[in-house]
Amino acid sequence: MTSHTSTPDGSRPSPFKQPRAVWAVAFACVVSFMGIGLVDPILKTLAGQLNATPSQVELLFTSYLVVTAVAMLVTGWVSSRIGAKKTLIAGLILIVVFAALAGSTNSIAGIVGFRAGWGLGNALFIATSLAVIVSSAAGGFAGAIILYESALGIGIALGPLIGGTLGQISWRGPFYGVAVLMAIALVATAVFLPKTPPAPHKQRLSEPLAALKHRALAITSVVGLLYNWAFFTLLGYSPFLMGIDSPIQLGAVFCGWGILVAIFAVLGAPRLQRRFGTPRTLYVNFVLMAIDLAIIGIFPNNHVIVIVCVIVAGAFIGVNNTLVTTAVMSIAPVERPVASATYGFVRFIGGGLAPWVAGILVTRFNSSVPFLLGAGTLLTAAIVLSTVHRSLDAADRGEIAQPATTELDEIENEDPLPGAAGIGNAD
């Protein structure tokens, strides 16, 4: 599999010149990823108004991400039987319903429960949307990953800002806001995404777990778990260390963080990968992010240092998000929908447990411990990644053949939207 495709004149096509169907799914991805950071600005507000402890509030991440992780195991089974479009629509409907219910409840337990239902819809949507974009995006596999990570970065950047703005009015506002935006995404997906038939090959329920027998996929998935542990420790617990009570001010901090995520996912990661290769870039990036988290762990009571380190971490997270996803999808010796489900299951387990464990560690020890642990998981991720160094180098050179995706091959590549070519370029 080669990492890049070229236009007839030898230049790389823009990842932002896409069919309407891809733009519809990408917009839905943006809104979906808003849900990751949406609750950050209102965590302290929820704790105060609903008489919840930080550990209880952190369960908003845990229920959402752990259910997302487990549900990843069945997304391919569902999608291969009813088709990608119906799977996406089912996921979007679940998100709309459970986001609205989360905004309607009056207890932290209710929000945690409805976030779990939200996570089920999120799993159906995320795994399938990545497969749709990879299969139907113009510009090849690398361009599709950049587009997907761009949606992730924009969603992560806008989520806290919208959450903070609506949270300033009421803690219920962010949940209702997502429900409305996802309803719009649902309509766009239903209208613009062509009908996708069920796959010729029906995926078995056991396939995502069975795929872990492949060493390359298992190792890169563990790397994703270790990295996401640090990522969601930062995302989930850092708001309690910033000394900021205003949801909109917290939203502004995480918006700055998310902007760096987007910039480095789209612009930084491809350049670094081409110059230094995937494994070397990730080694350095993991170490730098570990130092960043360690500084928070050493100075947890210095609000300025915590805020600066959180924003700076966006650069490292942007590079990691793009290159770890690329690494998994490049060297996994299974079909991409299976690889996506396997990787999503493993990494979201780490992301879901980390904020909850952080709350427990702070209660039993102090606020330094979760961030020092996160720094340790990042260093461990670099060591684990080194065991597939040769495979990653081979994938960078285009020497690893990737099994064809069995689903979505019949999605039409419509003409790109007029004017889309000038939106941006990763190069």
Protein Blocks (a to p, Z undefined) as FASTA:
>chain_A
ZZbdcdfkopacdfklccfklmmmmmmmmmmmmmmmmmmmmmmmmmmmnopafklmmmmm
mmmmmmmmmmmmmmmmmmmmnojklmmmmmmmmmmmmmmmmmmpcbfklmmmmmmmmmmm
mmmmmmmmmmmmmmmpghijmlmmmmmmmmmmmmmmmmmmmmmmmmmmpmklmmmmmmmm
mmmmmmmmmmmmccddddfbacdfklmmmmmmpmklmmmmmmmmmmmmmmmmmmmmmmmm
nopabfklmmmmmmmmmmmmmmmmmmmmmmmmmmnojklmmmmmmmmmmmmmmmmmmmmm
lmklmmmmmmmmmmmmmmmmmmmmmmmmmmmccdfklmmmmmmmmmmmmmmmmmmmmmmm
mmmmmmklmmmmmmmmmmmmmmmmmmmmmmmmmmmnopaccdddfehklpccddddehkl
mnpcfZZ
